Amino acid sequence: MTALLYIPIVFSLVALGAHFLRYGNELGVIAATVLIGLLFLRRAWVARLVQFALVLGTIEWLWTIYTLVQIRAMQSAPATRMVLILGAVALAALASALLFQTKRLKRVYRLGE
């Protein structure tokens, strides 16, 4: 059952890595990949690091939405669908960060001890 909690976390990190790859940011791709690997270490600092990265990822998604909306507005192109999709991805990243506050993951990563 605990394994199911990792699905949105890994999805969010993979999506963030793909986003960085799309924009040619190799360091971001490597960081996202390393964070996925670190999830296997059952340490409190890993949970907090991944949580922090997911919050930063949420901010990155929101910045991307803002930037792309500006570009689409200059081109007089519709942006509603893009905003909804990227907004859902940003919300998923934020929700993934909050999963580390569940009792189960707190126990796994020894948070609050």
C-alpha positions as CSV (number, residue, x, y, z in Angstrom):
1,M,0.0,0.0,0.0
2,T,2.9,2.4,0.7
3,A,4.2,1.8,-2.8
4,L,1.0,3.6,-4.2
5,L,2.1,6.8,-2.4
6,Y,5.3,6.8,-4.5
7,I,3.4,6.9,-7.9
8,P,2.5,10.6,-7.8
9,I,5.9,11.5,-6.4
10,V,7.8,9.7,-9.1
11,F,5.3,10.9,-11.8
12,S,5.9,14.5,-10.7
13,L,9.7,14.1,-10.7
14,V,9.6,12.4,-14.1
15,A,7.4,15.2,-15.5
16,L,9.7,17.8,-14.1
17,G,12.7,16.0,-15.6
18,A,10.9,15.9,-19.0
19,H,10.2,19.6,-18.7
20,F,13.8,20.3,-18.1
21,L,14.9,18.1,-20.9
22,R,12.5,19.9,-23.3
23,Y,14.2,23.2,-22.4
24,G,17.8,21.7,-22.6
25,N,18.5,21.9,-18.9
26,E,20.6,18.8,-18.4
27,L,21.3,19.6,-14.8
28,G,17.6,19.6,-14.0
29,V,17.2,16.3,-15.7
30,I,20.0,14.8,-13.7
31,A,18.7,16.3,-10.4
32,A,15.2,14.9,-11.0
33,T,16.7,11.4,-11.8
34,V,18.9,11.5,-8.7
35,L,15.9,12.5,-6.5
36,I,14.0,9.5,-7.7
37,G,16.9,7.2,-6.8
38,L,17.2,8.9,-3.4
39,L,13.7,7.8,-2.5
40,F,15.1,4.4,-1.8
41,L,17.1,5.8,1.1
42,R,14.8,5.8,4.2
43,R,16.2,9.0,5.7
44,A,14.4,12.1,6.9
45,W,16.7,14.4,4.9
46,V,15.7,12.6,1.7
47,A,12.1,13.2,2.4
48,R,12.6,16.9,3.1
49,L,14.9,17.3,0.1
50,V,12.4,15.7,-2.3
51,Q,9.6,17.7,-0.7
52,F,11.5,20.9,-1.2
53,A,12.3,20.0,-4.8
54,L,8.6,19.3,-5.5
55,V,7.6,22.7,-4.1
56,L,10.3,24.3,-6.3
57,G,8.9,22.2,-9.1
58,T,5.5,23.6,-8.5
59,I,6.9,27.1,-8.7
60,E,8.6,26.2,-11.9
61,W,5.4,25.0,-13.4
62,L,3.6,28.1,-12.4
63,W,6.3,30.3,-13.9
64,T,6.1,28.2,-17.1
65,I,2.4,28.8,-17.2
66,Y,2.9,32.5,-16.8
67,T,5.6,32.7,-19.5
68,L,3.6,30.6,-22.0
69,V,0.4,32.6,-21.5
70,Q,2.4,35.7,-22.2
71,I,3.7,34.2,-25.4
72,R,0.3,32.9,-26.5
73,A,-1.2,36.3,-25.8
74,M,1.3,38.0,-28.1
75,Q,0.4,35.5,-30.8
76,S,-3.3,35.9,-30.1
77,A,-3.4,32.1,-29.6
78,P,-5.7,30.3,-27.1
79,A,-4.2,29.3,-23.8
80,T,-7.0,27.9,-21.8
81,R,-6.3,24.2,-22.4
82,M,-2.6,24.7,-21.8
83,V,-3.3,26.5,-18.5
84,L,-5.6,23.7,-17.4
85,I,-3.1,21.0,-18.2
86,L,-0.1,22.6,-16.7
87,G,-2.1,23.8,-13.8
88,A,-3.1,20.2,-13.1
89,V,0.6,19.2,-13.3
90,A,1.6,21.9,-10.9
91,L,-1.2,20.8,-8.5
92,A,0.0,17.2,-8.8
93,A,3.6,18.3,-7.9
94,L,2.3,20.2,-4.9
95,A,0.1,17.3,-3.8
96,S,3.1,15.0,-4.2
97,A,5.1,17.2,-1.8
98,L,2.3,16.9,0.7
99,L,2.3,13.1,0.6
100,F,5.4,13.2,2.8
101,Q,3.1,14.5,5.6
102,T,1.1,11.3,5.6
103,K,1.5,8.9,8.6
104,R,2.8,6.2,6.4
105,L,5.6,8.1,4.7
106,K,6.4,9.8,8.0
107,R,7.0,6.4,9.5
108,V,9.0,5.2,6.4
109,Y,11.3,8.2,6.5
110,R,11.3,8.6,10.3
111,L,10.0,12.1,10.2
112,G,9.1,13.7,13.5
113,E,11.3,11.6,15.6
